[in-house]
Amino acid sequence: MIKYLVRRTIGWLLMIVVATNLTYFLAWGFLDPRSNYVGRKPPLSPEQIDHLLAPRNLSDTTPLLERWWNWFSGIILRWDWGVSPTGASVNSEVAYRMWVSAELVFGATVIMTVLGIWLGVYTASRQYKLADRIGQATSIITMNINIIVAALGVVLLAINFNQWVGTRVFFVTGSASKDVEGFFPVLIDALQHLILPTVALVIIGYAQLHFLQRSLLLDNIKADYVRTARAKGLTKEQAIRKHALRTSLIPVAAQVAFTIPTVFTGAVLTERIFAWHGMGSYFLETINANDIHGVVATAAFGSVLTAIGALLADVSVVILDPRVRVS
């Protein structure tokens, strides 16, 4: 198992390097840092613009291969991902924003996974009964709700609740308050900011896992090995828990693992609505600002998360499927 994971890790590292370097060349084909200085008053001459961009390795007058080597060697030798056209450090931006996104994404992913799997098992074991129909109807509705609608609905409910209790229980915007000190005050403040965007993400995200888990479990319930277990005296619940559930969890676990990078960099609208300055909003900002180094760093971050998701999927399959462990 260790050798297999090492081989897979090396393979993913090579793919990350190739994808990141390819993104660098593609970014130079579509983005133009020089355009950030066009139209300024008083206008800047081309020489003045070059004087600003050249020290940041963003001047198009420098040959592309030379720019690439300066950028790539900076990463290899100093782990320096460069600076934006305004001189801001990409390392600092990513280091801050990745933890902001992690704070939001981790809780939402755990909750939507547990809720989706539980609902899938609960409704599959009660197929076509009232609970199953209510669960399916609710999931169909939430799955088709846009994140903007879900977020604004959650915000309106939170504002009304704050007004009803006469104090601010939920914070609508931001990831933290200023001048809050102490472990428990900081923890409570973080939860007050975290609850609303987490609820919005869970509302639109759990239904897919619910339907996937339900469908897979229904297929396994009808399998021969489950019927054999029932014939040996196990109840339906025992047969599901001991046999069908483990097999049906394998594709769900892989789906969740590969969802991590998508949620991390894809929660753009959620971060915009709740004013969370995470990786999703950073990705939009770098594109709008023609920040080539920032765009490439975000793409590399997404590639790393994809690799981690793939490795987690492999590990989950090994844990859940004894046949894979034996092989």
FIBA-543000 format. One record per residue (C-alpha): residue in three letters; z, x, y; residue number from 0. Coordinates in nm, 4 decimals, always signed. Example, Ala and Ser with C-alpha at 12.3 -4.5 7.8 and 13.67 -1.06 7.14 Angstrom:
! residues 2
  rest         z         x         y   nr
   ala   +0.7800   +1.2300   -0.4500    0
   ser   +0.7140   +1.3670   -0.1060    1
***
This chain:
! residues 327
  rest         z         x         y   nr
   met   +0.0000   +0.0000   +0.0000    0
   ile   +0.0915   +0.2801   +0.2442    1
   lys   -0.2313   +0.4682   +0.1721    2
   tyr   -0.4306   +0.1494   +0.2217    3
   leu   -0.2654   +0.0792   +0.5577    4
   val   -0.3210   +0.4398   +0.6692    5
   arg   -0.6911   +0.4156   +0.5842    6
   arg   -0.7195   +0.0833   +0.7640    7
   thr   -0.5352   +0.2202   +1.0687    8
   ile   -0.7653   +0.5227   +1.0916    9
   gly   -1.0684   +0.2976   +1.0621   10
   trp   -0.9432   +0.0683   +1.3378   11
   leu   -0.8632   +0.3650   +1.5624   12
   leu   -1.2203   +0.4866   +1.5307   13
   met   -1.3504   +0.1381   +1.6122   14
   ile   -1.1200   +0.1173   +1.9149   15
   val   -1.2512   +0.4488   +2.0470   16
   val   -1.6138   +0.3417   +1.9987   17
   ala   -1.5596   -0.0037   +2.1503   18
   thr   -1.3692   +0.1352   +2.4494   19
   asn   -1.6340   +0.3952   +2.5306   20
   leu   -1.9096   +0.1381   +2.4903   21
   thr   -1.7233   -0.0924   +2.7283   22
   tyr   -1.7070   +0.1891   +2.9825   23
   phe   -2.0851   +0.2267   +2.9914   24
   leu   -2.1380   -0.1498   +2.9963   25
   ala   -1.8914   -0.1866   +3.2840   26
   trp   -2.0885   +0.0654   +3.4898   27
   gly   -2.3994   -0.1382   +3.4194   28
   phe   -2.2534   -0.4601   +3.5609   29
   leu   -1.9845   -0.3623   +3.8123   30
   asp   -2.0270   -0.1751   +4.1404   31
   pro   -1.7127   -0.0295   +4.3046   32
   arg   -1.9195   +0.0564   +4.6137   33
   ser   -1.9658   -0.3146   +4.6913   34
   asn   -1.5930   -0.3412   +4.7732   35
   tyr   -1.6593   -0.1506   +5.0948   36
   val   -1.9775   -0.3324   +5.2017   37
   gly   -1.9444   -0.5653   +5.5002   38
   arg   -1.6310   -0.4092   +5.6437   39
   lys   -1.5778   -0.4002   +6.0176   40
   pro   -1.6155   -0.1411   +6.1411   41
   pro   -1.8747   -0.0582   +5.8712   42
   leu   -1.8336   +0.2527   +5.6580   43
   ser   -2.1172   +0.4986   +5.6116   44
   pro   -2.2336   +0.5890   +5.2588   45
   glu   -2.0708   +0.9302   +5.3037   46
   gln   -1.7372   +0.7737   +5.3929   47
   ile   -1.7566   +0.5441   +5.0896   48
   asp   -1.8356   +0.8419   +4.8666   49
   his   -1.5380   +1.0232   +5.0178   50
   leu   -1.3160   +0.7340   +4.9042   51
   leu   -1.4693   +0.6784   +4.5604   52
   ala   -1.5404   +1.0346   +4.4427   53
   pro   -1.1718   +1.1432   +4.4090   54
   arg   -1.1149   +0.8255   +4.2024   55
   asn   -1.4080   +0.9034   +3.9703   56
   leu   -1.5833   +0.5842   +4.0845   57
   ser   -1.8753   +0.7191   +4.2869   58
   asp   -2.2201   +0.6262   +4.1565   59
   thr   -2.3597   +0.9439   +4.3132   60
   thr   -2.1857   +1.1419   +4.0397   61
   pro   -2.3856   +1.1499   +3.7114   62
   leu   -2.2687   +0.8863   +3.4643   63
   leu   -2.1975   +1.1332   +3.1847   64
   glu   -1.9848   +1.3415   +3.4185   65
   arg   -1.7911   +1.0324   +3.5249   66
   trp   -1.7431   +0.9362   +3.1598   67
   trp   -1.6211   +1.2829   +3.0610   68
   asn   -1.3718   +1.2960   +3.3499   69
   trp   -1.2407   +0.9545   +3.2481   70
   phe   -1.2343   +1.0217   +2.8723   71
   ser   -1.0789   +1.3678   +2.9014   72
   gly   -0.8125   +1.2253   +3.1331   73
   ile   -0.7130   +0.9788   +2.8603   74
   ile   -0.7146   +1.2385   +2.5829   75
   leu   -0.5289   +1.5110   +2.7730   76
   arg   -0.2984   +1.3149   +3.0070   77
   trp   -0.3146   +0.9527   +2.8886   78
   asp   -0.4444   +0.8714   +3.2356   79
   trp   -0.6675   +0.5617   +3.2409   80
   gly   -0.7737   +0.6232   +3.5998   81
   val   -0.7244   +0.4326   +3.9225   82
   ser   -0.8725   +0.1233   +4.0827   83
   pro   -1.1118   +0.1373   +4.3823   84
   thr   -0.8072   +0.0953   +4.6055   85
   gly   -0.6191   +0.3816   +4.4366   86
   ala   -0.3741   +0.1786   +4.2253   87
   ser   -0.2799   +0.3339   +3.8920   88
   val   -0.4246   +0.1490   +3.5920   89
   asn   -0.1448   +0.2862   +3.3730   90
   ser   +0.1204   +0.1310   +3.5961   91
   glu   -0.0568   -0.2040   +3.6150   92
   val   -0.1065   -0.2346   +3.2391   93
   ala   +0.2452   -0.1078   +3.1601   94
   tyr   +0.3955   -0.3797   +3.3809   95
   arg   +0.1631   -0.6660   +3.2974   96
   met   +0.1624   -0.6213   +2.9211   97
   trp   +0.5367   -0.6910   +2.9076   98
   val   +0.4970   -0.9932   +3.1345   99
   ser   +0.2366   -1.1335   +2.8957  100
   ala   +0.4437   -1.0366   +2.5919  101
   glu   +0.7396   -1.2294   +2.7277  102
   leu   +0.5230   -1.5388   +2.7574  103
   val   +0.3071   -1.5025   +2.4477  104
   phe   +0.5680   -1.3991   +2.1914  105
   gly   +0.7872   -1.7075   +2.2270  106
   ala   +0.4918   -1.9457   +2.2507  107
   thr   +0.3261   -1.7958   +1.9414  108
   val   +0.6436   -1.8146   +1.7326  109
   ile   +0.7168   -2.1739   +1.8335  110
   met   +0.3620   -2.3029   +1.7858  111
   thr   +0.3380   -2.1266   +1.4482  112
   val   +0.6636   -2.2677   +1.3152  113
   leu   +0.5873   -2.6144   +1.4537  114
   gly   +0.2286   -2.6163   +1.3241  115
   ile   +0.3232   -2.5014   +0.9728  116
   trp   +0.6178   -2.7402   +0.9509  117
   leu   +0.4068   -3.0363   +1.0606  118
   gly   +0.1308   -2.9359   +0.8205  119
   val   +0.3708   -2.9268   +0.5257  120
   tyr   +0.5498   -3.2452   +0.6333  121
   thr   +0.2339   -3.4531   +0.6795  122
   ala   +0.0572   -3.3145   +0.3704  123
   ser   +0.3506   -3.4120   +0.1507  124
   arg   +0.3279   -3.7650   +0.2982  125
   gln   -0.0488   -3.8047   +0.2931  126
   tyr   -0.1757   -4.1331   +0.4445  127
   lys   +0.1754   -4.2564   +0.5120  128
   leu   +0.2959   -4.3589   +0.8573  129
   ala   +0.4392   -4.0139   +0.9363  130
   asp   +0.1100   -3.8489   +0.8420  131
   arg   -0.0957   -4.0835   +1.0587  132
   ile   +0.1377   -4.0442   +1.3575  133
   gly   +0.1355   -3.6658   +1.3182  134
   gln   -0.2440   -3.6514   +1.2977  135
   ala   -0.2921   -3.8826   +1.5954  136
   thr   -0.0505   -3.6801   +1.8076  137
   ser   -0.2147   -3.3515   +1.7141  138
   ile   -0.5639   -3.4853   +1.7859  139
   ile   -0.4511   -3.5920   +2.1329  140
   thr   -0.2758   -3.2638   +2.2170  141
   met   -0.5590   -3.0543   +2.0752  142
   asn   -0.8015   -3.2160   +2.3186  143
   ile   -0.5784   -3.1756   +2.6242  144
   asn   -0.6969   -2.9096   +2.8652  145
   ile   -0.4419   -2.6410   +2.9481  146
   ile   -0.4665   -2.7314   +3.3176  147
   val   -0.3760   -3.0935   +3.2435  148
   ala   -0.0941   -2.9902   +3.0099  149
   ala   +0.0459   -2.7393   +3.2577  150
   leu   +0.0317   -2.9782   +3.5544  151
   gly   +0.1916   -3.2526   +3.3459  152
   val   +0.4751   -3.0209   +3.2448  153
   val   +0.5189   -2.9118   +3.6075  154
   leu   +0.5418   -3.2721   +3.7321  155
   leu   +0.7997   -3.3600   +3.4664  156
   ala   +1.0038   -3.0482   +3.5531  157
   ile   +0.9982   -3.1261   +3.9263  158
   asn   +1.1115   -3.4830   +3.8648  159
   phe   +1.3843   -3.3595   +3.6313  160
   asn   +1.5068   -3.1086   +3.8912  161
   gln   +1.5205   -3.3848   +4.1514  162
   trp   +1.6998   -3.6187   +3.9114  163
   val   +1.9787   -3.3715   +3.8262  164
   gly   +1.9984   -3.2483   +4.1863  165
   thr   +1.9558   -2.8784   +4.1075  166
   arg   +1.6800   -2.6415   +4.0043  167
   val   +1.6905   -2.6176   +3.6263  168
   phe   +1.3280   -2.5173   +3.5731  169
   phe   +1.1282   -2.2766   +3.7883  170
   val   +0.7652   -2.3785   +3.8316  171
   thr   +0.6181   -2.0424   +3.9357  172
   gly   +0.6885   -1.6759   +3.8739  173
   ser   +0.8329   -1.4864   +3.5810  174
   ala   +1.1651   -1.3846   +3.7407  175
   ser   +1.3747   -1.4300   +4.0523  176
   lys   +1.4672   -1.1513   +4.2885  177
   asp   +1.8178   -1.0108   +4.3307  178
   val   +1.9458   -1.1400   +3.9961  179
   glu   +2.1861   -0.8986   +3.8299  180
   gly   +2.3875   -0.8985   +3.5103  181
   phe   +2.2769   -0.9552   +3.1505  182
   phe   +2.3475   -1.3272   +3.1201  183
   pro   +2.2257   -1.4209   +3.4721  184
   val   +1.9007   -1.2319   +3.4070  185
   leu   +1.8640   -1.3961   +3.0649  186
   ile   +1.9209   -1.7453   +3.2032  187
   asp   +1.6830   -1.6809   +3.4918  188
   ala   +1.4137   -1.5578   +3.2504  189
   leu   +1.4526   -1.8701   +3.0362  190
   gln   +1.4289   -2.0955   +3.3424  191
   his   +1.0946   -1.9355   +3.4295  192
   leu   +0.9731   -1.9125   +3.0704  193
   ile   +1.0256   -2.2671   +2.9423  194
   leu   +0.7470   -2.4468   +3.1301  195
   pro   +0.4524   -2.2143   +3.0500  196
   thr   +0.5751   -2.1828   +2.6915  197
   val   +0.5811   -2.5609   +2.6506  198
   ala   +0.2305   -2.5863   +2.7978  199
   leu   +0.0936   -2.3259   +2.5554  200
   val   +0.2678   -2.4848   +2.2565  201
   ile   +0.1327   -2.8308   +2.3411  202
   ile   -0.2284   -2.7183   +2.3234  203
   gly   -0.1877   -2.4587   +2.0476  204
   tyr   +0.0152   -2.5997   +1.7587  205
   ala   -0.2352   -2.8677   +1.6492  206
   gln   -0.4904   -2.6238   +1.5056  207
   leu   -0.2268   -2.4690   +1.2802  208
   his   -0.1043   -2.8164   +1.1864  209
   phe   -0.4460   -2.9299   +1.0651  210
   leu   -0.5216   -2.5973   +0.8951  211
   gln   -0.1910   -2.5948   +0.7080  212
   arg   -0.2244   -2.9618   +0.6111  213
   ser   -0.5785   -2.9203   +0.4792  214
   leu   -0.4998   -2.6074   +0.2788  215
   leu   -0.1819   -2.7521   +0.1343  216
   leu   -0.3576   -3.0726   +0.0258  217
   asp   -0.6174   -2.8630   -0.1582  218
   asn   -0.3465   -2.6630   -0.3360  219
   ile   -0.1384   -2.9678   -0.4237  220
   lys   -0.4317   -3.0910   -0.6330  221
   ala   -0.4809   -2.7538   -0.8035  222
   asp   -0.4252   -2.7159   -1.1775  223
   tyr   -0.1325   -2.4745   -1.1467  224
   val   +0.0588   -2.7248   -0.9304  225
   arg   -0.0113   -3.0061   -1.1766  226
   thr   +0.1134   -2.7824   -1.4561  227
   ala   +0.4345   -2.7161   -1.2617  228
   arg   +0.4798   -3.0901   -1.2104  229
   ala   +0.4214   -3.1495   -1.5821  230
   lys   +0.6982   -2.8989   -1.6609  231
   gly   +0.9482   -3.1111   -1.4718  232
   leu   +0.9372   -2.9946   -1.1128  233
   thr   +0.9496   -3.2580   -0.8431  234
   lys   +0.6681   -3.2810   -0.5893  235
   glu   +0.8778   -3.1090   -0.3223  236
   gln   +0.9753   -2.8278   -0.5603  237
   ala   +0.6148   -2.7741   -0.6715  238
   ile   +0.5006   -2.7583   -0.3093  239
   arg   +0.7751   -2.5188   -0.2026  240
   lys   +0.7560   -2.2825   -0.5002  241
   his   +0.3829   -2.2806   -0.5717  242
   ala   +0.1421   -2.4573   -0.3352  243
   leu   +0.3017   -2.3528   -0.0068  244
   arg   +0.2839   -1.9774   -0.0673  245
   thr   -0.0879   -1.9896   -0.1489  246
   ser   -0.1735   -2.2152   +0.1445  247
   leu   +0.0176   -1.9931   +0.3881  248
   ile   -0.2153   -1.6948   +0.3333  249
   pro   -0.5066   -1.8164   +0.5521  250
   val   -0.2624   -1.9538   +0.8092  251
   ala   -0.0836   -1.6196   +0.8379  252
   ala   -0.4172   -1.4430   +0.8849  253
   gln   -0.5190   -1.6975   +1.1482  254
   val   -0.1957   -1.6448   +1.3421  255
   ala   -0.2292   -1.2659   +1.3246  256
   phe   -0.5807   -1.2722   +1.4689  257
   thr   -0.4747   -1.5217   +1.7360  258
   ile   -0.2391   -1.2698   +1.8998  259
   pro   -0.5027   -1.0784   +2.1030  260
   thr   -0.6727   -1.4027   +2.2068  261
   val   -0.3508   -1.5526   +2.3390  262
   phe   -0.2506   -1.2260   +2.5103  263
   thr   -0.5643   -1.1842   +2.7169  264
   gly   -0.6792   -1.5463   +2.7096  265
   ala   -0.3847   -1.7174   +2.8793  266
   val   -0.5639   -1.6798   +3.2124  267
   leu   -0.5269   -2.0375   +3.3347  268
   thr   -0.1641   -2.0596   +3.2234  269
   glu   -0.0772   -1.7419   +3.4124  270
   arg   -0.2659   -1.8637   +3.7187  271
   ile   -0.0944   -2.2023   +3.7264  272
   phe   +0.2556   -2.0637   +3.6762  273
   ala   +0.1936   -1.7464   +3.8836  274
   trp   +0.2616   -1.5048   +3.5975  275
   his   +0.1013   -1.1685   +3.6660  276
   gly   +0.0132   -1.0778   +3.3098  277
   met   -0.2862   -0.9299   +3.1315  278
   gly   -0.4942   -1.2457   +3.1591  279
   ser   -0.4780   -1.2616   +3.5374  280
   tyr   -0.5165   -0.8826   +3.5559  281
   phe   -0.8438   -0.9055   +3.3651  282
   leu   -0.9839   -1.1512   +3.6201  283
   glu   -0.8578   -0.9407   +3.9097  284
   thr   -1.0229   -0.6255   +3.7778  285
   ile   -1.3587   -0.7999   +3.7401  286
   asn   -1.3407   -0.9524   +4.0869  287
   ala   -1.2471   -0.6143   +4.2363  288
   asn   -1.5171   -0.4199   +4.0462  289
   asp   -1.2330   -0.2172   +3.8949  290
   ile   -1.4139   -0.0428   +3.6113  291
   his   -1.1137   +0.1530   +3.4889  292
   gly   -0.9000   -0.1618   +3.4842  293
   val   -1.1638   -0.3614   +3.2946  294
   val   -1.2001   -0.0891   +3.0315  295
   ala   -0.8221   -0.0548   +2.9940  296
   thr   -0.7915   -0.4312   +2.9419  297
   ala   -1.0694   -0.4242   +2.6823  298
   ala   -0.8969   -0.1348   +2.5046  299
   phe   -0.5692   -0.3251   +2.5110  300
   gly   -0.7417   -0.6222   +2.3497  301
   ser   -0.8950   -0.3950   +2.0857  302
   val   -0.5548   -0.2503   +1.9999  303
   leu   -0.4100   -0.6003   +1.9636  304
   thr   -0.7015   -0.6993   +1.7395  305
   ala   -0.6302   -0.3977   +1.5185  306
   ile   -0.2611   -0.4860   +1.5054  307
   gly   -0.3528   -0.8448   +1.4165  308
   ala   -0.5795   -0.7253   +1.1354  309
   leu   -0.3057   -0.5009   +0.9939  310
   leu   -0.0513   -0.7826   +1.0167  311
   ala   -0.2956   -1.0106   +0.8354  312
   asp   -0.3301   -0.7527   +0.5567  313
   val   +0.0463   -0.7145   +0.5281  314
   ser   +0.1016   -1.0918   +0.5229  315
   val   -0.1537   -1.1352   +0.2448  316
   val   +0.0189   -0.8657   +0.0391  317
   ile   +0.3587   -1.0280   +0.0909  318
   leu   +0.2418   -1.3809   +0.0084  319
   asp   +0.0011   -1.3068   -0.2776  320
   pro   +0.1473   -1.1171   -0.5784  321
   arg   -0.2050   -1.0641   -0.7182  322
   val   -0.2947   -0.8482   -0.4194  323
   arg   +0.0236   -0.6438   -0.4626  324
   val   -0.0655   -0.5766   -0.8247  325
   ser   -0.4229   -0.4766   -0.7382  326
***
